[in-house]
Amino acid sequence: MGDCAKRMKIVVVGSGDIGGYVIDELKKIGDLVIASRSSKEFPVDISEKKSIEGLFKRVGLCDHIVCTAGKTAIAPFKEATDEQFQNSIASKMMGQMNLVRVGMRHLNKGGSITLTTGGFSHFLFPNVIIPAFVNAALERFVVNVAFEMKNHFRINAVSPDLLKDSADRYGTKGFEAFPIVMGEQVGKAYRNAIESKVTGSVIRVEGR
Ligand SMILES: NC(=O)c1ccc[n+]([C@@H]2O[C@H](COP(=O)([O-])OP(=O)(O)OC[C@H]3O[C@@H](n4cnc5c(N)ncnc54)[C@H](OP(=O)(O)O)[C@@H]3O)[C@@H](O)[C@H]2O)c1
């Protein structure tokens, strides 16, 4: 008897520090479309809505969408520039929101969308006003979208603390007290968001 179970098609936007672990975990359960600005096969810039529409025109229907992309500026409130505010909002906040607004029209029945926020909206640290409010906005967005769209698709956010790889790469100056999380744990949280029936949740991945 042949195996009739159909593999899930999962679109993952972003393949950096967080995305790498997400990809390692999700390739165990589905066929991945991996997109980012520098991708040759699936280029997308989530800060441009037209670019997201172009991606889904190529990808067609999928079962799940995961976003691990979107950049925010680290700066003291007093010194943060208009450009830092605007670019962070365009990249991570509107980028992830527009991925949902466009992507939801390309989801198969039973589909889900998982966004990425982060611990800066859960701990008070200096210089993280921009990621803190961007993450908080996305976390509230997820709750309200899940409420309005509960009969259509599921939506959640994964909120990891500081990834060990990123801490090793960039150092922890100014963030010495920030909890550190292992990548494998982060990858599993995204898998859980896809495989469980949860919606409207902020799935915290807490470090130590
Ligand atoms: N690393 C951490 O410790 C940590 C912890 C909590 C939350 N987060 C959040 O997780 C997300 C990813 O962080 P990361 O550390 O994995 O970043 P990263 O290593 O810089 O990787 C970002 C990935 O997203 C892609 N990307 C960036 N901007 C994009 C855009 N406008 N459109 C499409 N793709 C884009 C990048 O590829 P291209 O350059 O090719 O586009 C890259 O593949 C961020 O929102 C960050 O705030 C990170």
The ligand as an ORCA input file, in Angstrom:
! r2SCAN-3c Opt
* xyz 0 1
  N      18.589     36.280     17.304
  C      17.969     36.435     18.472
  O      18.543     36.243     19.566
  C      16.518     36.820     18.499
  C      15.810     36.670     19.681
  C      14.458     37.022     19.711
  C      13.852     37.510     18.568
  N      14.572     37.658     17.434
  C      13.890     38.171     16.237
  O      13.909     37.175     15.244
  C      13.962     37.768     13.952
  C      15.151     37.163     13.199
  O      16.322     37.434     13.941
  P      17.714     36.772     13.537
  O      18.624     36.994     14.672
  O      17.484     35.394     13.005
  O      18.150     37.753     12.344
  P      19.223     37.486     11.221
  O      20.209     36.443     11.624
  O      19.704     38.831     10.804
  O      18.349     36.857     10.016
  C      17.293     37.564      9.433
  C      16.796     36.786      8.227
  O      15.671     37.463      7.677
  C      15.953     37.878      6.333
  N      15.395     39.223      6.195
  C      15.755     40.347      6.855
  N      15.010     41.390      6.474
  C      14.133     40.912      5.553
  C      13.101     41.493      4.769
  N      12.830     42.800      4.837
  N      12.409     40.704      3.936
  C      12.676     39.385      3.824
  N      13.637     38.769      4.522
  C      14.363     39.528      5.377
  C      17.470     37.840      6.191
  O      17.894     37.488      4.899
  P      18.167     38.602      3.755
  O      19.157     39.549      4.308
  O      18.601     37.773      2.605
  O      16.828     39.228      3.518
  C      17.817     36.668      7.121
  O      17.647     35.437      6.456
  C      14.083     39.286     14.181
  O      12.819     39.877     14.036
  C      14.565     39.387     15.630
  O      14.123     40.569     16.249
  C      15.890     37.321     17.360
*
